[in-house]
Amino acid sequence: MMLLEIKNISKSYGTIEALKDVNLNFSGNKIYGLFGRNGAGKTTLLNIISTRIFADSGNVKCKNIDITQQPKAIMENLCYMPEENYFPKDYKVKNILKLSQNSYPNYNKAMEEKLVKLFKINVNQKFSQLSRGYQSIMKIVIGMASYAPITIFDEPVLGLDAVARDQFYRILIEDFGMNPRIFIISTHFIEESADLFDEAIIIKEGQIIRQKSVESLLENNFYVSGKAEKVDEFSQNYKVLSTQNFHGMKTVVVEGDMSSIKQVPELTFSKLTIQKLFIHLVGEQNNEELL
């Protein structure tokens, strides 16, 4: 049974189409990376999944139950930590943690205590007294301790320094290994978090343009560089994602299996990182002339 399924979701705000016929399947216990530029529709999508807002058309099903008709189906299985802060500002940290413990059926107090100690959180501080980074850490603590079958983080590491971000990534991987579930993580820190993700979901202008394993995406897209005429000759049989020209030399990103390519004199083939692939898929760089 599919735990979470999104079918033909569309959402508009006036004349602005935030989401356009979005289809997604979350078929197993995996860590999904949700990538898109600002305004691409990521937060709208997550708000629909969590029933904060409702789609204009289409539906979201949790355990094959339409959550619009029965919101309880998602509420019992979801922990969503949005980028915005919805915690009462005058509440102390310990009170927010107590509320959270009572909100999630699988809440793990031991995980909460472990993370509070690791990140050196002062539980007697009011939420409004926390720095931007510690407000993010609070959401990490609750999300990880919730042990919800579907846990969503929207920009979880904003305001965190490099050490704290690395601690979060390590905790996530370690705990996922012992207690697998669905994580959906929307982040702009693509390069440093790339090793976390089993699947990447890339959204552009309200449409899903890719949902594939990270391994598959990287195996089937690559750089070709060399003299312009040679590159053009080689790439004519491939889908070209982006092009850069520089004084008679050219670099293109093409879709294809690089492992099956025979070496061609005067051409260089190289792999992309997931961040570079994201940039080439959603950026406006085609036929760019570098002077």
C-alpha positions in Angstrom: 0.0 0.0 0.0 1.3 3.5 -1.0 1.7 5.5 2.2 1.5 8.9 0.5 0.2 9.5 -3.0 -0.4 12.9 -4.8 -2.6 12.9 -7.9 -3.2 15.8 -10.3 -2.8 18.5 -7.7 -3.2 22.1 -8.9 -3.3 25.3 -6.9 -3.6 28.9 -7.9 -3.5 32.2 -6.1 -5.4 34.6 -8.3 -3.7 34.5 -11.7 -0.6 32.8 -10.3 -0.5 29.1 -10.8 1.5 27.8 -7.9 1.1 24.1 -8.7 0.2 22.6 -12.1 -1.1 19.0 -12.2 1.5 17.6 -9.8 1.8 13.8 -9.4 4.1 12.2 -6.8 4.4 8.8 -5.2 6.2 8.1 -1.9 6.4 4.4 -2.2 8.6 3.4 0.7 10.8 4.3 3.6 13.2 6.7 1.9 14.7 10.1 2.4 13.4 12.4 -0.3 15.0 15.7 -1.3 12.6 18.3 -2.6 14.5 20.9 -4.6 13.3 24.0 -6.4 14.0 27.7 -6.7 12.3 30.3 -4.6 8.6 30.5 -5.7 8.7 27.1 -7.5 5.8 25.8 -5.4 7.6 23.7 -2.7 6.0 25.2 0.3 2.6 25.2 -1.3 3.0 21.5 -2.0 4.0 20.8 1.6 1.2 22.9 3.0 -1.3 20.9 0.9 0.1 17.6 2.1 -0.2 18.7 5.7 -3.7 20.1 5.1 -2.7 23.7 6.0 -4.2 24.6 2.7 -6.3 22.8 0.1 -5.7 22.2 -3.6 -8.0 23.6 -6.2 -8.1 20.2 -7.9 -6.6 16.7 -7.5 -6.2 14.8 -4.3 -3.7 13.6 -1.7 -4.1 10.1 -0.3 -2.5 8.7 2.9 -2.8 4.9 3.2 -5.3 5.2 0.2 -7.5 7.6 2.2 -8.3 11.0 0.7 -7.0 13.4 3.3 -9.4 16.2 2.2 -12.3 14.0 3.1 -10.6 12.5 6.2 -7.8 14.7 7.5 -7.3 12.4 10.4 -5.5 10.0 8.1 -2.6 12.4 7.6 -2.7 13.9 11.0 -2.0 10.5 12.6 0.9 9.8 10.3 2.6 13.2 9.7 4.9 15.5 11.4 5.5 18.7 9.4 8.1 21.2 10.6 7.6 24.3 8.3 10.1 27.0 7.6 7.8 29.5 9.4 7.7 29.5 13.2 4.2 28.7 14.6 5.2 28.0 18.2 3.9 30.4 20.8 6.6 32.9 21.3 6.1 33.3 25.0 6.2 29.6 25.7 9.3 28.1 27.2 11.2 25.5 25.3 10.3 22.8 27.8 6.6 23.6 27.4 6.7 23.4 23.6 8.5 20.0 23.9 5.8 18.8 26.3 3.1 19.9 23.9 4.9 18.1 21.1 5.2 14.9 23.2 1.4 14.9 23.5 0.8 15.6 19.8 2.6 12.6 18.2 1.6 9.0 19.0 5.1 7.6 18.4 7.0 10.5 20.1 10.3 9.3 21.4 11.3 11.1 24.6 14.8 9.6 24.6 15.5 11.0 21.2 14.3 14.4 22.4 16.6 14.3 25.4 19.5 13.1 23.3 19.2 16.1 20.9 18.5 18.6 23.6 21.8 17.6 25.2 23.7 17.4 21.9 22.7 20.9 20.8 22.9 22.3 24.3 19.4 23.7 24.3 18.3 25.8 27.3 14.8 24.4 27.9 14.0 27.3 30.3 14.3 29.9 27.6 11.3 31.3 25.9 11.0 30.5 22.2 11.2 34.2 21.3 14.6 34.4 23.1 16.1 31.7 20.8 18.4 32.7 17.9 17.3 31.9 14.4 19.6 28.9 14.5 18.2 27.5 17.7 14.6 28.0 16.5 15.6 25.7 13.6 17.2 23.2 16.0 13.9 23.1 18.0 12.1 22.0 14.9 14.8 19.4 14.2 14.4 18.0 17.7 10.6 17.8 17.5 10.7 16.4 13.9 13.2 13.7 14.8 11.6 12.8 18.1 8.1 12.6 16.6 8.9 9.2 14.9 6.0 10.0 12.6 5.7 7.6 9.6 6.0 10.7 7.3 8.3 13.5 8.6 8.7 16.7 6.6 11.3 19.4 7.1 11.1 22.6 5.2 14.5 24.3 5.2 15.6 22.6 8.5 19.1 24.0 8.7 18.5 27.7 8.2 20.6 29.7 10.6 22.7 26.7 11.6 26.5 26.8 11.4 28.4 24.1 9.5 29.0 22.0 12.6 25.4 22.0 13.6 24.3 21.2 10.1 26.7 18.2 10.0 25.4 17.0 13.3 21.8 17.0 12.0 22.8 15.1 8.8 24.6 12.5 10.8 21.7 12.0 13.3 19.2 11.8 10.5 21.2 9.0 8.7 21.9 7.1 11.9 18.3 7.2 13.1 16.9 6.4 9.7 19.1 3.3 9.5 17.6 2.1 12.8 14.1 3.4 12.4 13.3 3.8 8.7 10.4 6.0 7.7 9.6 8.6 5.0 11.5 11.8 5.3 10.8 14.7 2.9 13.3 17.5 3.1 13.1 20.7 1.3 16.4 22.5 1.3 18.6 24.9 -0.6 21.7 23.3 0.9 21.8 20.7 -1.9 25.5 20.0 -2.3 26.3 19.4 1.3 23.2 17.3 2.0 23.3 15.3 -1.3 24.5 12.1 0.4 21.3 12.0 2.5 18.8 11.5 -0.3 17.5 8.3 -1.8 15.3 10.2 -4.3 15.3 13.7 -5.6 12.2 15.6 -6.5 12.8 18.7 -8.6 10.1 21.2 -9.1 10.1 24.1 -11.5 7.4 26.7 -11.9 4.9 24.6 -10.2 5.6 21.4 -12.1 7.5 18.3 -11.1 10.2 17.9 -13.7 12.0 14.9 -12.1 11.4 12.3 -9.4 14.1 9.8 -9.6 16.8 8.2 -7.4 19.8 10.4 -7.0 22.0 7.6 -8.4 19.9 7.4 -11.6 19.9 11.1 -12.1 23.7 11.3 -11.8 24.2 8.3 -14.0 22.1 9.7 -16.8 23.3 13.2 -17.2 26.8 14.4 -17.9 29.1 17.1 -19.3 30.6 17.1 -22.8 33.4 19.6 -23.5 35.6 20.4 -26.4 35.7 22.3 -29.7 32.3 23.6 -30.5 31.9 21.7 -33.8 32.9 18.4 -32.2 30.5 18.9 -29.3 27.7 19.8 -31.7 28.4 16.7 -33.7 28.4 14.4 -30.7 25.3 16.0 -28.9 23.0 16.1 -31.9 21.6 12.7 -30.9 21.0 13.7 -27.2 18.7 16.0 -25.3 20.8 19.0 -24.4 19.9 20.6 -21.1 22.3 23.6 -21.2 25.0 25.1 -23.4 28.0 27.3 -22.7 30.3 28.7 -25.3 33.7 30.2 -24.8 36.0 31.4 -27.7 35.2 28.4 -30.0 35.0 25.9 -27.1 31.7 24.5 -25.9 30.4 22.6 -22.8 27.0 21.0 -22.9 25.0 19.0 -20.4 23.2 16.1 -22.0 20.9 13.4 -20.9 22.3 9.9 -21.5 24.2 7.0 -19.9 27.8 8.2 -19.7 29.0 4.6 -18.9 27.9 3.5 -22.4 29.8 6.3 -24.2 32.9 5.4 -26.1 35.7 7.9 -25.8 35.8 10.5 -28.6 39.0 12.2 -29.6 39.1 15.9 -28.6 36.1 15.6 -26.3 36.0 15.4 -22.5 33.2 13.7 -20.6 32.6 14.3 -16.9 30.0 13.7 -14.2 27.7 16.3 -12.6 26.9 16.8 -8.9 23.3 16.8 -7.9 23.5 20.6 -7.3 25.0 21.3 -10.7 22.3 19.1 -12.3 19.6 21.0 -10.4 21.1 24.3 -11.7 21.1 23.1 -15.3 17.6 21.8 -15.0 15.9 24.8 -13.5 18.3 27.7 -14.5 18.1 29.9 -17.5 21.5 29.1 -19.0 20.8 27.7 -22.4 23.0 29.0 -25.2 25.0 31.2 -22.8 28.0 32.9 -24.4 30.8 33.5 -21.9 33.0 36.4 -22.9 
